[in-house]
Amino acid sequence: MSLFPTLMTGPGPEAIRPCPILFRAARGLTLVPGQGIVHDFGLLILGQRILAAGPHAEVLARIPMCAPVGLGQVEPRDLGEVTLAPGLINAHAHLEMSHLKGRTASGQGFLAWIKSLVAQPLYQAEPAAMDAAIAQMQASGTVLVADIATRNAGLAAERLAASGLWFLSFHEAIGQGKPPAALPPQPGGRGRAAWAGHALYSTSGQVLARAKAVSNAAGLPFSLHLAEHDDEVSILDHGGGPFAEMLAARGIMKHFDAPGKSPVAHADSLGLLDGKTLCVHCVKVGDEDINILARCKAPVCLCPRSNEHIGVGRAPWEKLMEAGITLCLGTDSLASNQDLDLWAEVRFVKERFQGPLGLTRAVALVTREAARALGVGTDFGTLEPGKIAAFSVMPEDLFNLFERADHAVAS
Ligand SMILES: [Zn+2]
């Protein structure tokens, strides 16, 4: 079932423009399991849906079976020497912080970064900066974003709705206030509103559990920053320390009782982990934590360049992947990243991954796996009939980086 009700009601663009379009490209990555690179790729779309995808000659032959008009009325569009991939999904962003680009500490750890962050006009979101950030996402092939907002969810959703992007507008619960009783107000455009929890050290277990329960009852994903940095690990293990003091000074979790557990174990004990909780970061996870995540089937969103910018280390990508955990990528915000380009995130991982990381497995992190993680796999994540007609073009130099690596393995 689609997470986006607007997809199922009202006339789609095909009612206005009944002419299918047949795209042709040198290569296509459908991300359909088991399918590799399709050479001389064809993608037939009608309105906002894909009718057929595969080798161009096969798609051409299928037109009489799947298109409502004759071959003569299909509009051909040759995209040339490019590699098409499904539209990209950014599984973690904070558009409300777009005005803070280049204004935070880098490489000095979480405490230094958060201090530099709260010294800024953190919640004075700037619509123009948000629009520029959205435009950058769209220009690099992003079609859906999971956006987190603490104070400016309405504004972010308004800017996203105006952009035409698909989006999940996560309202972030933080602190020890009143737990949410219902879903946030639903946005316009191509969006759904849902709940996120900030983190285990900043938000009470009661608030997190309630936000999670409301999300589950509505069939919506829930998002939680989890195991991002050493200060989080120590505050949950034994409490105290400069980070706890900083939180208390800001009136956050003044009476926090350290559970004496790892972040992942504590999230599990609060009943927060299941297939619909997107665990964001998971940098500080040991083998037992990875076992818990795998057992709970909790998807993990990695934000590799944000982790590097802040200086918290890097998640054990290889072990998380080996454990069969659904993995996806997020850019995080411009307060901890230089841009919101998911291809740059893929490149960062590819260049540092220990061991082989194939092209489709890597692209799945920003397409098929991300769609699964957010519960939008019915509509997004692969190029196949019935899915939303949204695709991206993989940068050639990135494609070549994978090709060279594969060639080096083969030879
Ligand atoms: Zn975040």
Boltz pocket constraint, residues with backbone or C-beta under 6 A from the ligand:
constraints:
  - pocket:
      binder: B
      contacts: [[A, 92], [A, 93], [A, 94], [A, 148], [A, 225], [A, 280], [A, 332], [A, 333]]
      max_distance: 6.0
